Amino acid sequence: MGTLYIVPTPIGNLEDMTLRGLRILREVVLIAAEDTRTSRVLLRHFEIDTPITSYHEHNKLSKLDKLFAALDSGDVALISDAGTPGISDPGLELIQKAIERDYLIVPLPGACALTTALVGAGLATDRFLYVGFLPRKPAALRDLLHSVKERRETLVAYESPYRLGAALHSIADILGAERRVCVAREISKKFEQFYRGTAAELQQLFAEESPRGEVTLVIAGAKASQSNWLQPQVEAALMERLAAGESLSRAARDVARLTGWKKGAVYQLGIKLASD
Protein backbone atom coordinates (compact mmCIF):
# COMPACT_ATOMS: atom_id res chain seq x y z
CA MET A 1 0.00 0.00 0.00
CA GLY A 2 1.43 3.36 -1.05
CA THR A 3 1.55 6.76 0.61
CA LEU A 4 -0.46 9.83 -0.38
CA TYR A 5 1.86 12.85 -0.26
CA ILE A 6 0.34 16.34 0.05
CA VAL A 7 2.82 18.52 -1.84
CA PRO A 8 2.57 22.34 -1.78
CA THR A 9 3.58 24.11 -4.99
CA PRO A 10 4.73 27.72 -5.51
CA ILE A 11 2.11 30.47 -5.33
CA GLY A 12 4.38 32.72 -7.37
CA ASN A 13 8.14 32.42 -7.46
CA LEU A 14 9.16 28.94 -8.62
CA GLU A 15 12.10 29.07 -6.19
CA ASP A 16 9.56 28.54 -3.41
CA MET A 17 9.37 24.85 -4.40
CA THR A 18 11.12 22.79 -1.73
CA LEU A 19 13.83 20.24 -2.44
CA ARG A 20 11.80 17.57 -0.65
CA GLY A 21 8.75 18.39 -2.74
CA LEU A 22 10.75 18.02 -5.95
CA ARG A 23 12.10 14.66 -4.83
CA ILE A 24 8.64 13.37 -3.99
CA LEU A 25 7.23 14.48 -7.37
CA ARG A 26 10.01 12.57 -9.12
CA GLU A 27 9.61 9.40 -7.06
CA VAL A 28 5.83 8.85 -6.97
CA VAL A 29 4.04 6.70 -9.55
CA LEU A 30 1.35 9.32 -10.20
CA ILE A 31 0.67 13.01 -9.59
CA ALA A 32 -2.94 14.13 -9.06
CA ALA A 33 -3.22 17.78 -10.09
CA GLU A 34 -6.09 20.25 -9.82
CA ASP A 35 -5.20 21.70 -13.26
CA THR A 36 -2.82 19.63 -15.39
CA ARG A 37 -2.10 22.55 -17.72
CA THR A 38 -0.82 24.72 -14.88
CA SER A 39 1.01 21.85 -13.22
CA ARG A 40 2.77 20.75 -16.42
CA VAL A 41 4.44 24.17 -16.59
CA LEU A 42 5.90 23.51 -13.14
CA LEU A 43 6.91 19.94 -13.97
CA ARG A 44 8.59 20.95 -17.24
CA HIS A 45 10.51 23.69 -15.45
CA PHE A 46 12.00 21.17 -13.03
CA GLU A 47 12.34 18.42 -15.68
CA ILE A 48 9.95 16.03 -13.95
CA ASP A 49 8.33 13.42 -16.20
CA THR A 50 6.14 11.59 -13.67
CA PRO A 51 2.69 10.64 -15.07
CA ILE A 52 0.02 13.20 -14.17
CA THR A 53 -3.77 13.02 -13.99
CA SER A 54 -6.42 15.65 -13.31
CA TYR A 55 -8.29 15.75 -10.03
CA HIS A 56 -10.63 18.73 -9.64
CA GLU A 57 -14.07 19.77 -8.48
CA HIS A 58 -15.88 18.38 -11.54
CA ASN A 59 -14.26 14.93 -11.75
CA LYS A 60 -13.25 14.21 -8.16
CA LEU A 61 -15.71 11.35 -7.65
CA SER A 62 -14.96 9.58 -10.92
CA LYS A 63 -11.19 9.73 -10.32
CA LEU A 64 -11.14 8.08 -6.89
CA ASP A 65 -10.90 4.50 -8.21
CA LYS A 66 -7.94 5.41 -10.45
CA LEU A 67 -6.11 7.17 -7.64
CA PHE A 68 -6.64 4.37 -5.14
CA ALA A 69 -5.53 1.81 -7.72
CA ALA A 70 -2.34 3.83 -8.11
CA LEU A 71 -1.92 3.96 -4.34
CA ASP A 72 -2.18 0.18 -4.20
CA SER A 73 0.86 -0.05 -6.47
CA GLY A 74 2.94 2.85 -5.18
CA ASP A 75 3.02 6.41 -3.85
CA VAL A 76 0.86 9.26 -5.17
CA ALA A 77 1.39 13.02 -4.87
CA LEU A 78 -1.50 15.47 -4.63
CA ILE A 79 -0.87 19.03 -5.84
CA SER A 80 -3.13 22.03 -6.51
CA ASP A 81 -2.83 24.96 -8.91
CA ALA A 82 -0.71 26.75 -6.32
CA GLY A 83 -0.12 26.55 -2.60
CA THR A 84 -1.05 23.78 -0.19
CA PRO A 85 -3.62 21.19 -1.36
CA GLY A 86 -6.65 20.64 0.84
CA ILE A 87 -7.24 24.31 1.67
CA SER A 88 -10.36 25.51 -0.16
CA ASP A 89 -9.96 22.97 -2.95
CA PRO A 90 -11.24 19.42 -3.68
CA GLY A 91 -8.04 17.87 -2.33
CA LEU A 92 -9.60 17.71 1.12
CA GLU A 93 -12.10 15.07 0.01
CA LEU A 94 -9.38 12.83 -1.45
CA ILE A 95 -7.44 13.13 1.81
CA GLN A 96 -10.51 12.19 3.83
CA LYS A 97 -11.30 9.18 1.62
CA ALA A 98 -7.67 8.01 1.81
CA ILE A 99 -7.75 8.24 5.60
CA GLU A 100 -10.96 6.18 5.65
CA ARG A 101 -9.16 3.47 3.66
CA ASP A 102 -6.14 3.53 5.97
CA TYR A 103 -3.62 4.88 3.47
CA LEU A 104 -0.66 6.71 4.99
CA ILE A 105 -0.97 10.50 4.54
CA VAL A 106 2.21 12.60 4.55
CA PRO A 107 1.69 16.38 4.27
CA LEU A 108 4.75 18.41 3.28
CA PRO A 109 5.29 21.97 4.55
CA GLY A 110 5.49 24.65 1.89
CA ALA A 111 3.91 27.60 0.15
CA CYS A 112 0.52 28.85 1.38
CA ALA A 113 -1.02 32.26 0.64
CA LEU A 114 -3.03 32.15 3.87
CA THR A 115 -0.08 32.02 6.27
CA THR A 116 2.19 34.17 4.09
CA ALA A 117 -0.35 37.00 4.04
CA LEU A 118 -1.01 36.60 7.76
CA VAL A 119 2.60 37.05 8.84
CA GLY A 120 3.13 39.90 6.38
CA ALA A 121 0.06 41.87 7.45
CA GLY A 122 1.49 43.07 10.76
CA LEU A 123 -1.63 42.02 12.67
CA ALA A 124 -1.92 39.55 15.56
CA THR A 125 -0.90 36.00 14.62
CA ASP A 126 -1.40 34.12 17.90
CA ARG A 127 -5.00 33.31 17.00
CA PHE A 128 -6.64 33.59 13.59
CA LEU A 129 -9.78 32.44 11.81
CA TYR A 130 -9.67 31.45 8.14
CA VAL A 131 -13.06 31.95 6.50
CA GLY A 132 -12.13 30.74 3.00
CA PHE A 133 -13.29 32.54 -0.13
CA LEU A 134 -15.69 35.37 0.66
CA PRO A 135 -19.25 34.78 -0.58
CA ARG A 136 -20.01 36.17 -4.02
CA LYS A 137 -23.53 37.36 -3.17
CA PRO A 138 -23.72 40.63 -1.18
CA ALA A 139 -26.34 39.31 1.24
CA ALA A 140 -24.28 36.21 2.05
CA LEU A 141 -21.17 38.34 2.51
CA ARG A 142 -22.96 40.61 4.95
CA ASP A 143 -24.28 37.60 6.88
CA LEU A 144 -20.74 36.24 7.18
CA LEU A 145 -19.33 39.54 8.37
CA HIS A 146 -22.09 39.93 10.97
CA SER A 147 -21.31 36.41 12.24
CA VAL A 148 -17.61 37.27 12.84
CA LYS A 149 -18.05 40.87 13.93
CA GLU A 150 -17.28 40.15 17.58
CA ARG A 151 -14.57 37.53 16.98
CA ARG A 152 -11.28 38.65 18.49
CA GLU A 153 -9.11 36.48 16.27
CA THR A 154 -7.47 37.93 13.19
CA LEU A 155 -9.58 37.04 10.14
CA VAL A 156 -8.10 35.75 6.87
CA ALA A 157 -10.01 35.35 3.60
CA TYR A 158 -9.47 34.99 -0.13
CA GLU A 159 -11.22 37.37 -2.50
CA SER A 160 -11.45 38.06 -6.21
CA PRO A 161 -9.77 41.33 -7.26
CA TYR A 162 -12.97 42.23 -9.11
CA ARG A 163 -15.03 42.13 -5.91
CA LEU A 164 -12.43 43.65 -3.58
CA GLY A 165 -13.94 47.15 -3.58
CA ALA A 166 -17.38 45.86 -2.67
CA ALA A 167 -15.92 43.57 0.00
CA LEU A 168 -14.01 46.43 1.63
CA HIS A 169 -17.16 48.55 1.58
CA SER A 170 -19.03 45.83 3.49
CA ILE A 171 -16.12 45.34 5.90
CA ALA A 172 -16.02 49.06 6.71
CA ASP A 173 -19.81 49.20 7.09
CA ILE A 174 -20.22 46.11 9.29
CA LEU A 175 -16.90 45.60 11.10
CA GLY A 176 -16.18 49.32 11.40
CA ALA A 177 -14.41 51.97 9.35
CA GLU A 178 -11.43 51.95 11.75
CA ARG A 179 -10.90 48.17 11.68
CA ARG A 180 -7.33 47.46 10.54
CA VAL A 181 -7.08 45.58 7.25
CA CYS A 182 -4.31 44.32 5.00
CA VAL A 183 -4.81 43.59 1.31
CA ALA A 184 -2.07 41.24 0.09
CA ARG A 185 -1.90 40.80 -3.67
CA GLU A 186 0.29 38.76 -5.99
CA ILE A 187 2.09 37.11 -3.07
CA SER A 188 5.52 35.77 -4.07
CA LYS A 189 5.17 37.22 -7.57
CA LYS A 190 7.02 40.06 -9.26
CA PHE A 191 4.43 42.70 -8.36
CA GLU A 192 3.73 41.57 -4.80
CA GLN A 193 2.16 44.32 -2.69
CA PHE A 194 0.84 44.66 0.85
CA TYR A 195 -1.64 47.49 1.42
CA ARG A 196 -2.16 48.20 5.13
CA GLY A 197 -4.60 50.64 6.69
CA THR A 198 -8.10 51.04 8.06
CA ALA A 199 -11.08 49.53 6.27
CA ALA A 200 -12.19 53.04 5.28
CA GLU A 201 -8.77 53.95 3.89
CA LEU A 202 -8.50 50.80 1.80
CA GLN A 203 -12.11 51.05 0.68
CA GLN A 204 -11.36 54.48 -0.70
CA LEU A 205 -8.14 53.26 -2.31
CA PHE A 206 -9.86 50.45 -4.19
CA ALA A 207 -13.21 52.15 -4.76
CA GLU A 208 -12.61 52.84 -8.44
CA GLU A 209 -9.81 50.51 -9.44
CA SER A 210 -9.57 46.74 -8.98
CA PRO A 211 -6.10 45.29 -8.41
CA ARG A 212 -4.87 42.52 -10.66
CA GLY A 213 -3.94 39.06 -9.47
CA GLU A 214 -4.75 36.95 -6.46
CA VAL A 215 -5.89 38.77 -3.30
CA THR A 216 -5.75 37.68 0.34
CA LEU A 217 -7.49 39.79 2.98
CA VAL A 218 -6.25 39.94 6.57
CA ILE A 219 -8.57 41.71 9.02
CA ALA A 220 -7.85 42.60 12.64
CA GLY A 221 -10.06 40.96 15.24
CA ALA A 222 -12.55 42.87 17.35
CA LYS A 223 -11.18 44.68 20.37
CA ALA A 224 -12.33 43.57 23.80
CA SER A 225 -14.19 46.83 24.30
CA GLN A 226 -16.32 46.03 21.24
CA SER A 227 -17.66 42.84 22.76
CA ASN A 228 -21.23 42.79 24.06
CA TRP A 229 -21.60 39.08 24.78
CA LEU A 230 -24.31 38.32 27.31
CA GLN A 231 -23.91 35.66 30.02
CA PRO A 232 -26.07 33.02 28.25
CA GLN A 233 -23.92 33.39 25.12
CA VAL A 234 -20.73 33.05 27.17
CA GLU A 235 -22.14 29.99 28.93
CA ALA A 236 -23.00 28.38 25.59
CA ALA A 237 -19.51 29.02 24.19
CA LEU A 238 -17.95 27.65 27.38
CA MET A 239 -20.12 24.52 27.45
CA GLU A 240 -19.33 23.78 23.81
CA ARG A 241 -15.60 23.66 24.59
CA LEU A 242 -16.04 21.67 27.78
CA ALA A 243 -18.22 19.14 25.95
CA ALA A 244 -15.43 18.78 23.38
CA GLY A 245 -13.06 17.69 26.15
CA GLU A 246 -11.16 20.91 26.85
CA SER A 247 -10.06 21.57 30.41
CA LEU A 248 -11.89 24.34 32.25
CA SER A 249 -8.72 26.44 32.39
CA ARG A 250 -8.14 26.26 28.64
CA ALA A 251 -11.81 26.68 27.80
CA ALA A 252 -12.04 29.75 30.06
CA ARG A 253 -8.96 31.26 28.40
CA ASP A 254 -10.30 30.71 24.89
CA VAL A 255 -13.78 31.99 25.69
CA ALA A 256 -12.32 35.06 27.40
CA ARG A 257 -10.32 35.88 24.28
CA LEU A 258 -13.37 35.36 22.09
CA THR A 259 -15.89 37.32 24.15
CA GLY A 260 -13.90 40.05 25.86
CA TRP A 261 -14.86 38.76 29.31
CA LYS A 262 -12.13 38.43 31.93
CA LYS A 263 -10.71 34.92 32.22
CA GLY A 264 -11.39 34.78 35.96
CA ALA A 265 -15.05 35.61 35.44
CA VAL A 266 -15.41 32.94 32.76
CA TYR A 267 -13.61 30.41 34.97
CA GLN A 268 -15.96 31.08 37.89
CA LEU A 269 -18.89 30.77 35.52
CA GLY A 270 -17.57 27.34 34.50
CA ILE A 271 -17.32 26.24 38.14
CA LYS A 272 -20.92 27.32 38.69
CA LEU A 273 -22.07 25.45 35.59
CA ALA A 274 -20.30 22.30 36.76
CA SER A 275 -21.88 22.51 40.22
CA ASP A 276 -25.32 23.02 38.72
C-alpha positions in Angstrom: 0.0 0.0 0.0 1.4 3.4 -1.0 1.5 6.8 0.6 -0.5 9.8 -0.4 1.9 12.8 -0.3 0.3 16.3 0.0 2.8 18.5 -1.8 2.6 22.3 -1.8 3.6 24.1 -5.0 4.7 27.7 -5.5 2.1 30.5 -5.3 4.4 32.7 -7.4 8.1 32.4 -7.5 9.2 28.9 -8.6 12.1 29.1 -6.2 9.6 28.5 -3.4 9.4 24.9 -4.4 11.1 22.8 -1.7 13.8 20.2 -2.4 11.8 17.6 -0.7 8.7 18.4 -2.7 10.7 18.0 -6.0 12.1 14.7 -4.8 8.6 13.4 -4.0 7.2 14.5 -7.4 10.0 12.6 -9.1 9.6 9.4 -7.1 5.8 8.8 -7.0 4.0 6.7 -9.5 1.4 9.3 -10.2 0.7 13.0 -9.6 -2.9 14.1 -9.1 -3.2 17.8 -10.1 -6.1 20.3 -9.8 -5.2 21.7 -13.3 -2.8 19.6 -15.4 -2.1 22.6 -17.7 -0.8 24.7 -14.9 1.0 21.9 -13.2 2.8 20.7 -16.4 4.4 24.2 -16.6 5.9 23.5 -13.1 6.9 19.9 -14.0 8.6 20.9 -17.2 10.5 23.7 -15.5 12.0 21.2 -13.0 12.3 18.4 -15.7 9.9 16.0 -13.9 8.3 13.4 -16.2 6.1 11.6 -13.7 2.7 10.6 -15.1 0.0 13.2 -14.2 -3.8 13.0 -14.0 -6.4 15.7 -13.3 -8.3 15.8 -10.0 -10.6 18.7 -9.6 -14.1 19.8 -8.5 -15.9 18.4 -11.5 -14.3 14.9 -11.8 -13.2 14.2 -8.2 -15.7 11.3 -7.7 -15.0 9.6 -10.9 -11.2 9.7 -10.3 -11.1 8.1 -6.9 -10.9 4.5 -8.2 -7.9 5.4 -10.5 -6.1 7.2 -7.6 -6.6 4.4 -5.1 -5.5 1.8 -7.7 -2.3 3.8 -8.1 -1.9 4.0 -4.3 -2.2 0.2 -4.2 0.9 -0.1 -6.5 2.9 2.9 -5.2 3.0 6.4 -3.9 0.9 9.3 -5.2 1.4 13.0 -4.9 -1.5 15.5 -4.6 -0.9 19.0 -5.8 -3.1 22.0 -6.5 -2.8 25.0 -8.9 -0.7 26.7 -6.3 -0.1 26.6 -2.6 -1.1 23.8 -0.2 -3.6 21.2 -1.4 -6.7 20.6 0.8 -7.2 24.3 1.7 -10.4 25.5 -0.2 -10.0 23.0 -3.0 -11.2 19.4 -3.7 -8.0 17.9 -2.3 -9.6 17.7 1.1 -12.1 15.1 0.0 -9.4 12.8 -1.4 -7.4 13.1 1.8 -10.5 12.2 3.8 -11.3 9.2 1.6 -7.7 8.0 1.8 -7.7 8.2 5.6 -11.0 6.2 5.7 -9.2 3.5 3.7 -6.1 3.5 6.0 -3.6 4.9 3.5 -0.7 6.7 5.0 -1.0 10.5 4.5 2.2 12.6 4.6 1.7 16.4 4.3 4.8 18.4 3.3 5.3 22.0 4.5 5.5 24.6 1.9 3.9 27.6 0.1 0.5 28.8 1.4 -1.0 32.3 0.6 -3.0 32.2 3.9 -0.1 32.0 6.3 2.2 34.2 4.1 -0.4 37.0 4.0 -1.0 36.6 7.8 2.6 37.0 8.8 3.1 39.9 6.4 0.1 41.9 7.5 1.5 43.1 10.8 -1.6 42.0 12.7 -1.9 39.6 15.6 -0.9 36.0 14.6 -1.4 34.1 17.9 -5.0 33.3 17.0 -6.6 33.6 13.6 -9.8 32.4 11.8 -9.7 31.4 8.1 -13.1 31.9 6.5 -12.1 30.7 3.0 -13.3 32.5 -0.1 -15.7 35.4 0.7 -19.3 34.8 -0.6 -20.0 36.2 -4.0 -23.5 37.4 -3.2 -23.7 40.6 -1.2 -26.3 39.3 1.2 -24.3 36.2 2.0 -21.2 38.3 2.5 -23.0 40.6 4.9 -24.3 37.6 6.9 -20.7 36.2 7.2 -19.3 39.5 8.4 -22.1 39.9 11.0 -21.3 36.4 12.2 -17.6 37.3 12.8 -18.0 40.9 13.9 -17.3 40.1 17.6 -14.6 37.5 17.0 -11.3 38.6 18.5 -9.1 36.5 16.3 -7.5 37.9 13.2 -9.6 37.0 10.1 -8.1 35.8 6.9 -10.0 35.3 3.6 -9.5 35.0 -0.1 -11.2 37.4 -2.5 -11.5 38.1 -6.2 -9.8 41.3 -7.3 -13.0 42.2 -9.1 -15.0 42.1 -5.9 -12.4 43.6 -3.6 -13.9 47.2 -3.6 -17.4 45.9 -2.7 -15.9 43.6 0.0 -14.0 46.4 1.6 -17.2 48.6 1.6 -19.0 45.8 3.5 -16.1 45.3 5.9 -16.0 49.1 6.7 -19.8 49.2 7.1 -20.2 46.1 9.3 -16.9 45.6 11.1 -16.2 49.3 11.4 -14.4 52.0 9.3 -11.4 51.9 11.7 -10.9 48.2 11.7 -7.3 47.5 10.5 -7.1 45.6 7.3 -4.3 44.3 5.0 -4.8 43.6 1.3 -2.1 41.2 0.1 -1.9 40.8 -3.7 0.3 38.8 -6.0 2.1 37.1 -3.1 5.5 35.8 -4.1 5.2 37.2 -7.6 7.0 40.1 -9.3 4.4 42.7 -8.4 3.7 41.6 -4.8 2.2 44.3 -2.7 0.8 44.7 0.8 -1.6 47.5 1.4 -2.2 48.2 5.1 -4.6 50.6 6.7 -8.1 51.0 8.1 -11.1 49.5 6.3 -12.2 53.0 5.3 -8.8 53.9 3.9 -8.5 50.8 1.8 -12.1 51.1 0.7 -11.4 54.5 -0.7 -8.1 53.3 -2.3 -9.9 50.4 -4.2 -13.2 52.2 -4.8 -12.6 52.8 -8.4 -9.8 50.5 -9.4 -9.6 46.7 -9.0 -6.1 45.3 -8.4 -4.9 42.5 -10.7 -3.9 39.1 -9.5 -4.7 36.9 -6.5 -5.9 38.8 -3.3 -5.7 37.7 0.3 -7.5 39.8 3.0 -6.3 39.9 6.6 -8.6 41.7 9.0 -7.9 42.6 12.6 -10.1 41.0 15.2 -12.5 42.9 17.3 -11.2 44.7 20.4 -12.3 43.6 23.8 -14.2 46.8 24.3 -16.3 46.0 21.2 -17.7 42.8 22.8 -21.2 42.8 24.1 -21.6 39.1 24.8 -24.3 38.3 27.3 -23.9 35.7 30.0 -26.1 33.0 28.2 -23.9 33.4 25.1 -20.7 33.1 27.2 -22.1 30.0 28.9 -23.0 28.4 25.6 -19.5 29.0 24.2 -18.0 27.6 27.4 -20.1 24.5 27.5 -19.3 23.8 23.8 -15.6 23.7 24.6 -16.0 21.7 27.8 -18.2 19.1 26.0 -15.4 18.8 23.4 -13.1 17.7 26.2 -11.2 20.9 26.9 -10.1 21.6 30.4 -11.9 24.3 32.3 -8.7 26.4 32.4 -8.1 26.3 28.6 -11.8 26.7 27.8 -12.0 29.7 30.1 -9.0 31.3 28.4 -10.3 30.7 24.9 -13.8 32.0 25.7 -12.3 35.1 27.4 -10.3 35.9 24.3 -13.4 35.4 22.1 -15.9 37.3 24.1 -13.9 40.1 25.9 -14.9 38.8 29.3 -12.1 38.4 31.9 -10.7 34.9 32.2 -11.4 34.8 36.0 -15.1 35.6 35.4 -15.4 32.9 32.8 -13.6 30.4 35.0 -16.0 31.1 37.9 -18.9 30.8 35.5 -17.6 27.3 34.5 -17.3 26.2 38.1 -20.9 27.3 38.7 -22.1 25.4 35.6 -20.3 22.3 36.8 -21.9 22.5 40.2 -25.3 23.0 38.7 
